[in-house]
Amino acid sequence: MLTRVARAGLVPLSRVMFRPVVEGRHHVPLDGPVIIAANHLSFLDSFIIPLLTPRPVAFLAKDEYFTRPGLRGHLSRTTLTAVGAVPVPRGAHRAARASLETALAVLKDGRAFGIHPEGSRSRDGRLYRGRTGVAWLALASGAPVVPVAVLGTDRVQPVGARLPRPGRVTVRFGEPLTFGPPPAGAARARRDATDRIMDAIAALSGQERADHYNKLSGTP
């Protein structure tokens, strides 16, 4: 009940604060598993997308955000739960693998899962090379991938800012991409699928491309 109340309050609040322009919402399937793959300019992205997508979207969030004590911890936990965030442990390879398994479970349950293939926020506005976890999920689950461009969140909440400020945000949903069963050369297939997804995001966002990976800094 509390989660529904919190979400009901967050949606109109986000529309007042961020005056969102939303394009292509009809591209998001209203049922069944789907991967929402978006660029990443701000900490705010993982909150804005679930509030403006026509169905609940689960993003991963560090489990420490769910266990903080006091009022701040309660507000953090309530907000993350309201937007469908899923807690995952912080760490290196083992935690990354656990995150993918958690995401796959969300998709197998017929839900929508959100991911930032760049792996971390862009600090210079460029779109970085995508990491292949998004393709692993698409090939393992058979779920379509909806590319998404979020614009303006880097001005509303720049890297390092503790709180967002009022401003306009644009969210563009592209046509779903589908991928067949993984062939024998699975690694090559994952790379090709990831590049195709990043090309679609770039076409929506208009960002300059970087030909290398962004430095990881944790989840989200």
C-alpha positions in Angstrom: 0.0 0.0 0.0 2.8 2.4 1.0 4.6 1.7 -2.3 1.5 2.6 -4.4 0.9 5.7 -2.4 4.6 6.8 -2.8 4.5 6.1 -6.6 1.2 8.0 -6.9 2.9 11.0 -5.3 6.2 10.7 -7.3 4.5 10.7 -10.7 2.8 14.1 -10.5 5.8 15.5 -8.6 8.1 14.5 -11.4 5.9 16.1 -14.0 5.9 19.4 -12.1 9.6 19.4 -11.4 10.9 18.1 -14.8 8.1 19.1 -17.3 8.9 15.9 -19.2 8.6 15.5 -22.9 7.9 11.8 -23.6 8.1 10.4 -27.1 7.4 6.9 -28.5 5.7 5.4 -25.4 3.7 3.2 -27.7 6.9 1.3 -28.6 6.9 -0.2 -25.1 5.0 -3.6 -24.9 2.4 -3.4 -22.2 2.9 -7.0 -21.1 5.5 -9.7 -21.3 9.2 -9.5 -20.7 11.0 -6.4 -22.1 14.4 -4.8 -21.6 14.5 -1.0 -21.4 18.0 -0.1 -22.5 18.9 3.6 -21.9 21.8 6.0 -22.1 23.1 7.2 -18.7 23.7 10.9 -18.0 22.6 11.3 -14.3 21.7 9.4 -11.2 18.2 10.6 -11.9 17.8 8.4 -15.0 16.8 5.3 -13.1 14.1 7.2 -11.3 12.7 9.2 -14.3 12.4 6.2 -16.7 10.2 4.0 -14.5 7.9 7.0 -13.7 7.4 7.8 -17.4 7.2 4.3 -18.9 3.7 3.0 -19.4 4.4 0.0 -17.1 6.5 -0.7 -14.1 10.3 -1.1 -14.8 12.8 -2.7 -12.4 16.3 -1.2 -12.3 19.1 -2.5 -10.1 20.3 -0.4 -7.1 23.0 -1.0 -4.6 21.7 -2.8 -1.6 23.2 -0.3 0.8 20.5 2.2 -0.4 17.8 -0.2 1.1 19.6 -0.6 4.5 20.5 2.9 5.5 19.2 3.8 9.0 17.1 6.7 10.1 14.7 9.0 8.2 17.1 9.3 5.2 17.3 5.6 4.9 13.5 5.3 5.1 13.0 7.9 2.4 15.6 6.2 0.1 14.1 2.8 0.6 10.5 4.0 0.0 11.4 5.9 -3.1 13.5 3.0 -4.6 10.8 0.5 -3.9 8.1 2.8 -5.4 10.0 2.9 -8.7 10.6 -0.8 -8.7 14.3 -0.9 -7.9 15.8 -4.3 -7.1 18.7 -4.4 -4.5 22.0 -6.1 -5.5 25.3 -6.4 -3.6 28.1 -4.1 -4.5 31.3 -5.8 -5.8 33.2 -7.0 -8.7 32.8 -10.1 -11.0 30.7 -12.2 -8.7 28.3 -9.4 -7.9 28.0 -8.5 -11.6 27.1 -12.1 -12.4 24.5 -12.1 -9.6 23.1 -8.9 -11.0 22.5 -10.5 -14.4 20.9 -13.5 -12.8 18.6 -11.2 -10.8 17.7 -9.3 -14.0 17.0 -12.6 -15.9 14.7 -13.6 -13.1 12.7 -10.4 -13.5 12.4 -11.0 -17.2 11.4 -14.7 -16.8 8.7 -13.4 -14.5 7.3 -11.5 -17.5 8.3 -8.1 -16.2 10.2 -5.1 -17.6 13.8 -4.6 -16.7 15.8 -1.4 -17.2 19.5 -1.3 -17.8 22.2 1.3 -18.8 24.5 -0.6 -21.1 27.3 2.0 -20.6 27.5 0.7 -17.1 28.1 4.1 -15.5 27.1 7.7 -15.9 28.7 9.7 -18.7 30.6 12.6 -17.3 31.2 14.4 -20.6 27.9 13.8 -22.3 29.2 11.3 -24.8 27.6 7.9 -25.4 30.1 5.2 -24.4 30.6 1.7 -25.8 27.9 -0.7 -24.5 28.8 -3.6 -22.2 27.5 -6.9 -23.4 25.3 -7.7 -20.3 22.3 -6.2 -22.1 22.8 -8.6 -25.0 23.3 -11.6 -22.7 19.9 -10.8 -21.1 18.2 -10.4 -24.5 19.6 -13.6 -25.9 19.0 -15.6 -22.7 15.5 -14.4 -22.2 14.3 -13.8 -25.7 12.9 -10.5 -24.5 12.7 -7.6 -27.0 14.9 -4.5 -26.2 13.4 -1.1 -26.3 16.2 1.5 -26.8 15.7 4.7 -24.8 17.3 8.2 -24.9 17.1 10.4 -21.8 18.0 14.0 -22.3 18.4 16.9 -19.9 18.9 14.9 -16.7 22.6 15.9 -16.6 21.4 19.5 -16.2 18.7 18.7 -13.7 21.0 16.7 -11.5 24.7 16.9 -12.6 27.2 14.3 -11.4 28.0 15.3 -7.8 24.8 17.1 -7.1 22.9 15.7 -4.0 19.5 16.7 -5.1 17.8 17.5 -8.5 16.6 20.9 -9.5 13.7 21.9 -11.7 14.2 21.6 -15.4 13.0 20.0 -18.6 13.7 16.3 -19.3 13.0 14.4 -22.6 12.6 10.7 -22.8 12.4 9.0 -26.2 11.4 5.4 -26.6 12.5 3.7 -29.9 11.2 0.7 -31.8 11.8 -2.7 -30.1 14.8 -4.7 -31.3 14.5 -8.5 -31.3 17.3 -11.1 -31.3 17.1 -14.8 -32.2 18.5 -17.6 -30.1 22.3 -17.3 -29.5 24.4 -19.0 -32.2 27.5 -21.0 -31.6 29.7 -17.9 -31.5 27.9 -16.5 -28.5 30.5 -13.9 -27.6 30.5 -12.4 -31.1 26.7 -12.5 -31.1 26.6 -10.6 -27.8 29.0 -7.9 -29.1 27.0 -7.5 -32.3 23.7 -7.3 -30.5 25.1 -4.7 -28.0 26.4 -2.6 -30.8 23.1 -2.7 -32.5 21.4 -1.5 -29.3 23.9 1.3 -28.8 23.4 2.4 -32.4 19.7 2.7 -31.8 20.2 4.7 -28.5 22.6 7.0 -30.4 20.1 7.6 -33.1 17.5 8.7 -30.5 19.8 10.8 -28.3 22.0 12.4 -30.9 25.0 12.1 -28.6 28.6 12.1 -29.8 30.0 8.5 -29.6 33.0 7.4 -27.6 34.8 4.3 -29.0 35.7 2.9 -25.6 34.1 1.8 -22.4 33.2 4.3 -19.7 34.9 3.8 -16.3 32.6 1.8 -13.9 31.6 3.5 -10.7 29.0 1.2 -9.2 25.2 0.7 -9.5 23.2 2.5 -10.7 
